[in-house]
Amino acid sequence: MNIAVWIAQGLLALGFVYSGWLKAFQHEKAQASWGWVKDVSKALVVAIGLIELLGALGIILPQATNILPVLTPIAAIGLASVVLLGALFHVKRKEYRDTGVNIAFFALAIFIAIHRF
């Protein structure tokens, strides 16, 4: 089971590094990739991106280094919260197609949180 959890952590971290990087440092590409980015402030998009990047680090580093490994499931819960709020945002905007990624990331984050606590 440990291998499956590490695979989930890697997939989740990669997904959040990609989306977080676009949101935090490549705003124009984020606007081209996601229509909602045009409708919210740049500061909010950058903040979400930075939170995602920190969460990606938190999903891997504490467990990998064995330094405060309890931070890994806490990061997973934080990321689950971010994607749950994102899914609710998309539902409110009737962007139902965009909720698929949110649901997949939420499931991975909860799986990690459960198995790492």
C-alpha positions as CSV (number, residue, x, y, z in Angstrom):
1,M,0.0,0.0,0.0
2,N,2.9,2.3,0.7
3,I,3.9,2.3,-3.0
4,A,0.3,3.2,-4.0
5,V,0.3,6.1,-1.6
6,W,3.7,7.3,-3.0
7,I,2.4,7.1,-6.5
8,A,-0.7,9.1,-5.5
9,Q,1.5,11.7,-3.8
10,G,3.7,12.0,-6.9
11,L,0.7,12.4,-9.3
12,L,-0.9,14.9,-7.0
13,A,2.3,16.9,-6.6
14,L,2.9,16.9,-10.4
15,G,-0.6,18.1,-11.0
16,F,-0.3,20.9,-8.5
17,V,3.2,22.0,-9.6
18,Y,1.9,22.3,-13.1
19,S,-1.3,24.2,-12.3
20,G,0.3,26.2,-9.5
21,W,3.2,27.3,-11.6
22,L,0.9,28.5,-14.4
23,K,-1.3,30.4,-11.9
24,A,1.5,31.9,-9.9
25,F,4.1,32.8,-12.6
26,Q,2.5,32.5,-16.1
27,H,-0.7,34.4,-15.8
28,E,-1.2,34.8,-19.5
29,K,-0.9,31.1,-20.1
30,A,-3.3,30.5,-17.2
31,Q,-5.8,32.8,-18.9
32,A,-5.4,30.9,-22.1
33,S,-5.8,27.6,-20.4
34,W,-8.7,28.4,-18.0
35,G,-11.5,30.8,-18.8
36,W,-12.2,31.5,-15.2
37,V,-8.8,33.2,-14.7
38,K,-10.0,36.2,-16.7
39,D,-13.0,36.7,-14.3
40,V,-11.1,36.9,-11.0
41,S,-8.3,39.2,-9.9
42,K,-4.7,38.4,-10.8
43,A,-3.8,38.6,-7.1
44,L,-6.3,35.8,-6.3
45,V,-5.0,33.6,-9.1
46,V,-1.4,34.1,-8.0
47,A,-2.3,33.3,-4.4
48,I,-4.1,30.1,-5.4
49,G,-1.0,29.2,-7.4
50,L,1.4,29.7,-4.5
51,I,-0.9,27.7,-2.2
52,E,-0.9,24.9,-4.7
53,L,2.9,25.0,-5.0
54,L,3.4,24.9,-1.3
55,G,0.9,22.1,-1.0
56,A,2.8,20.1,-3.7
57,L,5.9,20.5,-1.6
58,G,4.1,19.5,1.6
59,I,2.7,16.4,0.0
60,I,6.2,15.1,-0.8
61,L,9.0,16.6,1.4
62,P,7.9,15.9,5.0
63,Q,7.3,12.2,4.2
64,A,10.3,11.8,2.0
65,T,12.7,13.4,4.5
66,N,11.0,12.0,7.6
67,I,11.1,15.6,9.0
68,L,7.7,16.2,10.6
69,P,5.9,13.6,8.4
70,V,2.6,14.6,10.0
71,L,2.7,17.6,7.7
72,T,2.1,15.4,4.6
73,P,-1.5,14.4,5.5
74,I,-2.1,18.0,6.7
75,A,-1.0,19.2,3.3
76,A,-3.2,16.7,1.6
77,I,-6.2,18.0,3.6
78,G,-5.3,21.5,2.6
79,L,-5.1,20.6,-1.1
80,A,-8.4,18.7,-0.8
81,S,-9.9,21.9,0.5
82,V,-8.5,23.9,-2.4
83,V,-9.9,21.6,-5.0
84,L,-13.3,21.2,-3.2
85,L,-13.6,25.0,-3.2
86,G,-12.5,25.0,-6.9
87,A,-15.2,22.5,-7.7
88,L,-17.9,24.5,-6.0
89,F,-16.6,27.6,-7.9
90,H,-17.0,25.7,-11.2
91,V,-20.4,24.4,-10.3
92,K,-21.6,27.9,-9.4
93,R,-20.3,29.1,-12.9
94,K,-22.0,26.0,-14.5
95,E,-18.5,24.8,-15.7
96,Y,-19.4,21.2,-15.0
97,R,-16.7,19.8,-17.4
98,D,-14.0,21.5,-15.3
99,T,-15.0,19.7,-12.1
100,G,-13.6,16.3,-13.3
101,V,-10.1,17.3,-12.5
102,N,-11.2,18.7,-9.1
103,I,-12.9,15.4,-8.2
104,A,-9.9,13.3,-9.2
105,F,-7.5,15.6,-7.2
106,F,-9.9,15.5,-4.3
107,A,-10.0,11.7,-4.3
108,L,-6.2,11.5,-4.5
109,A,-5.7,14.0,-1.7
110,I,-8.2,12.3,0.6
111,F,-6.6,8.9,-0.1
112,I,-3.2,10.3,0.9
113,A,-4.5,12.0,4.0
114,I,-6.2,8.8,5.2
115,H,-3.2,6.6,4.6
116,R,-0.6,9.0,5.9
117,F,-2.3,9.9,9.2
